[in-house]
């Protein structure tokens, strides 16, 4: 009803007149100047890249044009076509008839190049004219609730934060008329965030983003509010979306990092306005998140792909490959994860610190549903991650993957067994399903079916429920988990056991009849046809015969896999028909990578695979 009323009587920019009370928050400006020597070169390089080559994100690029032509804001960079100039809620961006990925055009609308340009003004004395031109062009081309820029609250919130940082870092150099435009945009954005908050299944990190955006605007324009309402939302939602053990409820390390960065940003603006920090409970969740990342990050600060990753950021210079570790470092107090190697705008407020030694041993993250083993075994530094957690957050588990009982493996900081990644969202079609389906993950797949049925690009049917049933830690560790994703359709549970060996580890898959009670209280084994998939990182080689297979790189063998039972064993790499043997290293990209599959009758005693380093 609110949307119908708004369609009939849409407010223009004259409904949000500037009151000349927008100005820089100097508490945000001073830290930038303090870090000038360390950050100025990186900021200059990023600003020059934007000015010389245009905006690039998510594998696509827009041409550079200092005038910011009006159609730039509607142009899809992949197809060159224009998104409709229509009432924002009438644009079917979820199911675009032309198959376009709306995230591409939204990425430009986040205006995250503005803080980069503003930092260049403050640190290097750059000309603020591009900031003036960008804001004037954006306002002219995107009246309130007109066009795809207004269709999503998280996009509105992130754009508002970009403007707030830009004003605070280069406000004194920006023309007064441009400050008026920025104020109009912020006032309209505040109205939009208040009118249409995310609800129901969309109330995930979108709700965190919207509350952050509303709070930041109120810190910049105190006549709109004192931040108490959005602060209450942040305090309530943060403890739902970051578990007490630090794992993100979305089941994705990068989505957890995105949520953590938004919370840090809200806390930063509260402190800058003298409204005090967020609560101790929220602080504890951020510390726990930093601990989770410390366990799964490698020595370079890289975390494995788990679940979706759309490369969302609050502050960025672009080209960041260790985002989750950089945010965790910003969030950490006592416990510090591996520090990021690259300079980022986050360093203004949370500069890099020396990293302590990586944690070692076996750590169970019970609420989030992962167990991590980090140790030296058979002369190799091993990181092994075992998934026994929920599919995702809320009823639709939008950003989770059907990966119950999956594993991730790295040796000596080289990725071996990986997640297939994300690739695309709305424009992905069958590829979207393939990248988040069970067959793309390092787990057992029964009769080609997903553990949790896919009901749409961000929707799932009844989710598989997984649980850890054994966790013996120590040198001779042993882990076991079970999930019920195949019980309703096929009458069996999938149980997976991992245990240490002197040369590596042993993995055993067993299918358990649902009506038979046996070991661990989950039933007795039964024989069924199934496929066990192992997705390797791009660039690795996989070859072998019979039950023995070798995984290597550049002629060197990294490890061997020995199967306990005969079956049809083969490798697929970059097959466009089956959509198997692909890895997406970044949003919008896919690369061929070998996937090894054992297919056959899983014996009652289980199918075992020895991983020999």
C-alpha positions in Angstrom: 0.0 0.0 0.0 2.8 2.4 0.8 4.4 1.7 -2.6 1.1 2.3 -4.4 0.7 5.6 -2.7 4.2 6.6 -3.5 3.8 5.6 -7.1 0.8 8.0 -7.4 2.5 10.9 -5.7 6.2 10.7 -5.9 8.3 13.3 -4.0 10.9 15.2 -6.1 14.1 16.7 -4.8 12.2 19.8 -3.8 10.7 17.6 -1.0 14.2 17.4 0.6 15.5 21.0 0.6 19.0 21.6 2.1 19.1 23.3 5.4 22.8 24.1 5.2 23.7 22.1 8.2 25.7 19.3 6.5 29.5 19.5 7.1 32.5 17.2 7.7 32.8 15.2 10.9 36.3 16.2 11.8 36.7 13.2 14.1 36.8 11.2 10.8 39.1 13.7 9.1 41.9 13.8 11.6 42.7 10.0 11.5 43.1 10.3 7.7 45.6 13.1 8.1 47.4 11.2 10.8 47.9 8.2 8.4 48.8 10.4 5.4 52.4 9.2 4.9 51.3 5.5 4.9 48.2 5.8 2.8 48.8 8.6 0.4 50.5 6.5 -2.4 47.8 3.8 -2.3 45.0 6.4 -2.4 46.7 8.3 -5.2 47.1 5.1 -7.2 43.4 4.1 -6.7 42.1 7.6 -7.6 44.3 7.7 -10.7 43.0 4.3 -11.8 39.5 5.5 -11.5 40.2 8.8 -13.3 42.2 7.2 -16.1 40.3 3.9 -16.7 36.8 4.4 -15.2 35.1 2.3 -12.6 35.6 -1.4 -12.4 33.9 -3.9 -10.1 32.6 -7.5 -10.2 34.5 -8.4 -13.3 33.0 -5.5 -15.4 34.1 -2.0 -16.2 32.6 1.4 -17.1 34.5 3.8 -19.3 36.1 6.9 -17.8 34.1 10.1 -18.4 34.8 13.1 -16.1 31.4 14.6 -17.0 29.4 11.6 -15.6 26.8 11.5 -18.4 23.2 10.8 -17.3 22.9 7.4 -18.9 26.0 6.1 -17.1 23.8 5.4 -14.1 21.4 3.2 -16.0 23.9 1.4 -18.2 24.6 -2.3 -17.7 28.3 -2.7 -18.3 28.1 -6.3 -19.5 25.5 -5.8 -22.3 25.6 -2.0 -22.8 21.8 -1.8 -22.5 20.0 0.7 -20.2 18.0 -0.2 -17.2 14.4 1.3 -17.2 13.9 4.9 -16.1 10.8 3.9 -14.2 9.3 3.9 -10.7 11.9 1.9 -8.7 9.5 -0.7 -7.4 8.1 -1.4 -10.9 11.5 -2.6 -12.2 11.7 -6.4 -12.2 15.4 -6.5 -11.4 15.1 -10.0 -9.7 13.9 -11.5 -13.0 15.2 -9.2 -15.7 13.9 -10.2 -19.2 17.3 -9.4 -20.7 19.2 -11.6 -18.2 21.2 -8.8 -16.8 22.9 -8.9 -13.4 21.6 -6.0 -11.4 24.5 -6.1 -9.0 26.7 -4.7 -11.7 24.8 -1.4 -12.1 24.2 -1.3 -8.3 27.9 -1.4 -7.7 28.4 1.9 -9.4 25.5 3.4 -7.6 27.2 2.6 -4.2 29.5 5.6 -5.1 32.3 3.9 -3.3 34.8 5.7 -5.5 33.8 9.0 -3.7 35.7 8.3 -0.5 38.8 7.4 -2.6 38.6 10.7 -4.5 37.9 12.6 -1.2 40.9 10.9 0.5 43.0 11.9 -2.6 41.8 15.5 -2.1 42.7 15.5 1.6 46.1 13.7 1.3 47.4 14.7 -2.1 45.7 18.0 -2.8 43.8 16.6 -5.8 41.1 18.6 -7.6 37.7 18.0 -6.0 35.9 18.6 -9.3 35.2 14.9 -10.0 33.4 14.7 -6.6 31.3 17.7 -7.5 30.5 16.3 -11.0 29.6 12.9 -9.7 27.2 14.1 -7.0 25.5 16.6 -9.4 25.1 14.0 -12.1 23.8 11.3 -9.8 21.2 13.7 -8.3 20.0 14.8 -11.7 19.7 11.3 -13.1 18.2 9.6 -10.1 15.2 11.5 -8.6 13.8 9.9 -5.4 12.3 6.5 -6.1 13.0 6.7 -9.8 15.2 4.1 -11.3 17.0 0.9 -10.1 19.2 2.8 -7.7 16.3 3.1 -5.3 15.1 -0.5 -5.4 17.1 -1.9 -2.5 17.7 -0.6 0.9 21.2 -2.0 1.3 22.2 0.0 -1.9 20.7 3.2 -0.5 22.5 2.7 2.8 25.9 2.0 1.3 25.6 5.0 -1.0 24.8 7.2 2.0 27.9 6.0 3.9 30.1 6.7 0.8 28.8 10.3 0.7 29.2 10.8 4.4 32.9 9.7 4.3 33.5 11.9 1.2 32.0 14.9 2.8 34.0 14.4 6.0 37.3 13.9 4.1 37.0 16.6 1.5 34.1 18.7 2.7 36.0 21.9 3.0 37.3 21.6 -0.6 33.9 20.8 -2.0 31.8 23.7 -3.3 28.9 24.9 -1.0 26.4 24.1 -3.8 27.7 20.5 -4.0 27.4 20.2 -0.2 23.7 21.2 -0.6 23.3 18.4 -3.2 24.9 15.9 -0.8 22.5 17.0 1.9 19.5 16.6 -0.3 20.6 13.1 -1.3 21.2 12.1 2.4 17.8 13.5 3.5 16.0 11.6 0.7 18.0 8.4 1.6 17.0 8.7 5.2 13.3 9.0 4.2 13.7 5.9 2.0 15.3 3.8 4.7 12.6 4.8 7.2 9.8 4.1 4.7 10.9 0.7 3.5 13.0 -1.4 5.9 13.7 -5.0 5.0 11.3 -7.5 6.5 10.7 -11.2 6.8 13.2 -13.3 4.8 15.1 -10.2 3.6 15.9 -9.1 7.2 19.4 -10.5 7.0 22.5 -8.3 6.6 20.3 -5.9 4.6 18.7 -4.9 7.9 22.1 -4.3 9.4 23.1 -2.2 6.4 19.9 -0.1 6.5 20.3 0.6 10.2 23.9 1.5 9.6 22.9 3.9 6.8 20.1 5.5 8.9 22.4 6.0 11.8 25.3 7.5 9.7 22.9 10.0 8.1 21.6 11.0 11.6 25.2 11.5 12.8 25.8 13.8 9.8 22.4 15.5 10.1 21.4 15.4 13.7 18.1 17.2 13.1 16.8 13.9 11.5 17.4 11.9 14.7 19.8 11.0 17.5 20.6 7.5 16.2 18.7 5.7 18.9 16.3 3.8 16.7 18.9 2.5 14.2 21.3 1.8 17.1 18.7 -0.4 18.7 18.2 -2.3 15.5 22.0 -2.9 15.2 22.3 -4.1 18.7 19.4 -6.5 18.3 20.4 -7.9 14.9 24.1 -8.2 15.4 23.8 -11.0 17.9 21.5 -12.8 15.5 23.8 -12.5 12.5 27.1 -13.2 14.2 26.9 -16.3 16.5 28.6 -16.4 19.9 31.4 -18.5 18.5 32.0 -15.9 15.8 30.7 -17.7 12.8 28.3 -15.6 10.6 24.7 -16.9 10.4 24.8 -16.5 6.6 27.4 -19.3 6.6 29.8 -17.2 4.6 33.0 -15.7 6.0 32.9 -12.7 3.7 29.2 -12.0 4.5 30.2 -12.1 8.1 33.0 -9.7 7.4 30.6 -7.4 5.6 28.3 -7.4 8.6 31.2 -6.8 10.9 32.5 -3.9 8.8 29.0 -2.3 8.9 28.9 -2.6 12.6 32.4 -1.1 12.9 31.3 1.8 10.7 28.2 2.5 12.8 30.4 2.4 15.9 32.9 4.8 14.3 30.2 7.4 13.4 28.7 7.2 16.9 32.1 7.9 18.5 32.8 10.7 16.0 29.6 12.4 17.1 30.3 11.7 20.8 27.4 9.3 21.2 29.6 6.5 22.7 30.4 3.0 21.4 28.1 0.1 20.7 27.4 -2.4 23.5 29.9 -4.7 25.2 27.8 -7.7 23.9 28.2 -6.5 20.3 31.9 -5.9 21.0 32.2 -9.5 22.2 30.6 -10.8 19.0 33.1 -8.8 16.9 36.0 -10.3 18.9 34.5 -13.8 18.4 34.2 -13.1 14.6 37.9 -12.2 14.6 38.7 -15.4 16.3 36.8 -17.5 13.7 38.7 -15.8 10.9 42.0 -16.4 12.6 41.3 -20.1 12.5 40.3 -20.3 8.9 42.7 -17.7 7.3 46.0 -18.6 5.8 49.3 -16.8 6.4 48.4 -14.3 3.6 45.0 -13.5 5.2 43.0 -15.4 2.6 40.0 -17.3 3.7 38.4 -20.2 1.7 35.2 -19.6 -0.2 32.3 -20.9 1.9 28.8 -20.0 0.7 28.1 -16.9 -1.3 30.5 -14.0 -1.8 29.4 -11.0 -3.7 32.5 -8.9 -2.7 30.5 -6.4 -0.7 32.5 -3.7 1.0 31.9 -0.5 3.0 35.3 1.1 2.4 37.6 -0.1 -0.3 40.4 0.9 -2.6 39.6 -2.0 -4.9 41.7 -5.2 -5.6 41.5 -6.4 -2.0 42.1 -10.2 -1.8 42.1 -10.6 2.0 39.0 -8.7 2.9 37.7 -10.9 5.7 41.1 -11.0 7.5 41.4 -7.2 7.1 38.0 -6.6 8.7 38.7 -9.2 11.4 41.9 -7.3 12.2 39.9 -4.1 12.5 37.4 -5.8 14.8 40.0 -7.6 17.0 41.3 -6.3 20.3 43.2 -9.1 22.1 43.1 -11.8 19.5 44.5 -10.7 16.2 44.2 -12.8 13.0 46.7 -12.7 10.1 47.1 -9.0 9.0 46.2 -7.8 5.5 49.1 -7.2 3.2 47.5 -4.5 1.1 46.7 -0.9 2.1 42.9 -0.1 2.5 40.9 2.8 3.6 40.0 0.9 6.7 43.7 1.5 7.8 42.6 5.1 8.5 40.8 4.0 11.6 42.2 0.5 12.2 45.8 0.3 11.0 47.6 -3.0 10.4 49.3 -4.7 13.3 51.8 -7.5 13.5 50.1 -10.8 13.3 50.6 -13.5 16.1 51.3 -17.1 15.2 48.4 -18.9 13.6 46.3 -21.0 16.0 47.0 -24.7 16.2 45.0 -27.8 17.2 41.4 -28.7 16.7 38.7 -26.2 17.3 34.9 -26.8 17.2 32.7 -23.9 16.4 29.5 -25.6 17.6 26.9 -22.9 17.0 28.2 -22.0 13.5 28.7 -25.6 12.6 32.4 -26.0 11.6 35.4 -27.8 13.0 38.8 -26.6 12.0 42.0 -28.7 12.3 45.3 -26.7 12.0 48.5 -28.7 12.5 51.7 -30.1 11.1 51.2 -33.6 9.9 53.5 -35.7 7.8 55.8 -32.7 7.4 53.0 -30.5 6.0 51.1 -27.5 7.5 47.5 -28.5 7.2 44.3 -26.5 7.4 41.2 -28.8 7.3 37.7 -27.4 7.7 34.7 -29.7 8.2 31.1 -28.3 7.7 28.4 -29.7 10.1 26.4 -26.6 10.4 23.0 -25.1 9.1 22.3 -24.3 5.5 22.1 -20.6 6.1 20.2 -17.8 7.9 16.4 -17.5 8.3 13.8 -19.4 6.3 15.3 -19.1 2.8 19.0 -19.4 3.8 19.7 -17.1 0.9 23.4 -17.2 0.8 24.1 -20.7 2.0 25.3 -23.6 -0.2 24.2 -27.2 -0.1 27.5 -28.3 1.4 26.7 -30.3 4.6 29.5 -32.6 5.6 31.8 -30.8 3.0 35.5 -30.3 3.7 38.1 -27.7 2.6 41.8 -28.5 2.6 45.0 -26.5 2.2 48.6 -27.7 2.6 51.4 -25.2 3.3 49.0 -22.4 2.6 48.2 -23.7 -0.9 44.5 -24.4 -1.5 43.8 -28.1 -2.4 40.1 -28.8 -1.9 38.0 -25.7 -2.4 34.4 -24.5 -2.7 33.2 -23.8 -6.3 32.4 -20.2 -5.3 29.5 -17.9 -6.3 29.9 -16.8 -10.0 26.6 -14.8 -10.5 23.4 -14.1 -8.6 20.3 -12.9 -10.6 21.8 -13.5 -14.0 23.3 -16.8 -13.2 20.3 -19.1 -14.1 21.3 -22.7 -14.2 24.9 -21.7 -13.4 23.7 -20.1 -10.1 22.1 -23.5 -9.2 25.2 -25.4 -10.2 27.7 -23.4 -8.2 25.7 -23.6 -4.9 24.4 -27.2 -5.5 25.7 -30.3 -3.7 27.6 -31.7 -6.7 29.9 -28.7 -6.7 31.1 -29.3 -3.2 33.4 -31.8 -1.4 30.7 -34.1 -0.1 28.5 -37.0 -1.0 25.7 -36.5 -3.6 22.9 -39.0 -3.8 21.3 -39.7 -7.2 22.4 -36.3 -8.5 20.2 -34.5 -6.0 20.9 -31.5 -3.8 20.9 -32.2 0.0 18.5 -29.2 0.2 16.3 -28.6 -2.8 16.8 -25.4 -4.7 13.6 -23.4 -5.1 15.0 -20.2 -6.6 18.2 -18.1 -6.9 18.1 -17.2 -3.2 15.5 -19.8 -2.0 15.7 -23.3 -0.7 13.2 -26.0 0.1 13.4 -28.0 3.4 17.0 -27.6 4.5 19.3 -30.4 5.4 20.0 -30.4 9.1 23.5 -31.4 10.1 25.1 -32.1 13.5 28.4 -33.1 14.9 28.2 -36.5 16.6 31.8 -37.1 17.6 34.7 -34.8 18.3 37.8 -36.4 19.8 40.6 -33.8 19.8 44.3 -34.2 20.4 47.0 -35.7 18.2 44.9 -38.6 17.1 41.8 -36.6 16.5 38.5 -38.0 15.1 35.4 -36.1 13.9 32.1 -37.4 12.8 28.9 -35.6 11.6 25.6 -36.6 10.0 23.0 -34.7 8.0 19.4 -35.6 7.1 19.1 -33.9 3.7 18.4 -37.2 1.9 16.1 -38.8 4.6 12.8 -37.5 3.3 13.4 -38.4 -0.3 15.6 -41.5 -0.1 15.3 -42.8 3.5 18.9 -42.4 4.4 21.3 -40.2 6.4 24.8 -39.3 5.3 27.4 -39.8 7.9 31.0 -38.7 7.4 34.0 -39.4 9.7 37.4 -37.8 9.6 40.4 -39.2 11.6 44.0 -38.4 11.7 46.6 -40.9 10.4 50.4 -40.8 10.5 50.6 -39.8 6.8 47.5 -37.4 6.6 43.9 -38.3 7.4 41.2 -40.8 6.5 37.7 -39.8 5.3 34.8 -42.4 5.5 31.3 -41.8 4.1 28.5 -44.1 5.3 24.8 -44.1 4.3 22.6 -44.9 7.3 19.0 -46.2 7.1 16.6 -43.9 9.0 14.8 -46.6 10.9 17.8 -48.5 12.1 19.4 -47.5 15.4 23.2 -48.1 15.8 26.5 -46.4 16.4 26.2 -42.7 17.4 22.4 -43.2 17.7 21.8 -42.3 14.0 21.0 -45.7 12.5 22.8 -48.7 11.0 24.7 -48.6 7.7 23.1 -49.6 4.4 24.5 -49.9 0.8 23.3 -47.3 -1.7 24.5 -45.8 -5.1 26.0 -42.4 -4.6 28.7 -40.0 -5.9 31.5 -38.5 -3.8 32.9 -35.3 -5.3 36.2 -33.6 -4.7 36.7 -30.1 -6.2 40.3 -29.1 -6.5 41.7 -25.6 -6.9 42.5 -24.2 -10.4 45.9 -25.1 -11.7 46.2 -28.5 -9.9 46.5 -31.7 -11.8 44.6 -34.9 -11.0 45.5 -38.2 -12.5 45.6 -41.9 -11.6 44.1 -45.3 -12.2 42.2 -47.8 -10.3 41.9 -46.8 -6.6 45.0 -44.6 -6.4 45.0 -41.0 -7.6 47.6 -38.2 -7.5 47.1 -34.5 -7.0 49.9 -32.2 -8.1 51.2 -29.0 -9.5 54.0 -28.4 -12.0 55.0 -32.0 -12.1 55.2 -32.3 -8.3 52.9 -34.6 -6.3 51.2 -32.8 -3.4 49.1 -35.7 -2.1 47.6 -39.0 -3.0 44.0 -40.3 -2.6 43.4 -44.0 -2.1 39.8 -45.3 -2.3 38.8 -48.4 -0.3 36.2 -49.7 -2.8 35.9 -49.9 -6.5 33.7 -47.6 -8.4 33.6 -45.4 -11.5 36.3 -42.8 -10.8 37.0 -40.0 -13.2 38.0 -36.3 -13.5 36.0 -33.5 -15.2 37.4 -30.0 -15.8 35.4 -27.1 -17.2 32.5 -29.1 -18.7 29.9 -26.6 -20.0 27.2 -29.2 -20.4 27.2 -30.7 -16.9 28.5 -27.4 -15.4 31.0 -29.4 -13.3 34.7 -28.8 -12.8 34.4 -25.0 -12.4 35.6 -22.6 -9.7 34.6 -19.0 -9.4 37.6 -17.1 -7.9 35.7 -13.8 -8.0 32.1 -12.6 -8.7 31.3 -12.8 -12.4 34.3 -15.0 -13.1 34.6 -18.8 -13.6 37.7 -20.9 -14.3 38.0 -24.6 -15.2 39.4 -26.7 -12.3 39.6 -30.5 -11.9 36.9 -32.3 -10.0 37.5 -35.9 -9.1 34.4 -38.1 -8.6 33.9 -41.6 -7.2 30.6 -43.1 -8.3 29.3 -46.4 -7.2 27.7 -48.5 -4.5 28.7 -47.2 -1.1 29.5 -50.4 1.0 27.7 -50.9 4.3 31.0 -50.4 6.1 31.4 -47.1 4.2 33.6 -45.7 1.5 37.0 -44.7 2.9 39.5 -42.4 1.2 43.1 -42.1 2.6 44.6 -38.7 2.0 48.4 -39.3 2.0 50.6 -36.2 2.1 
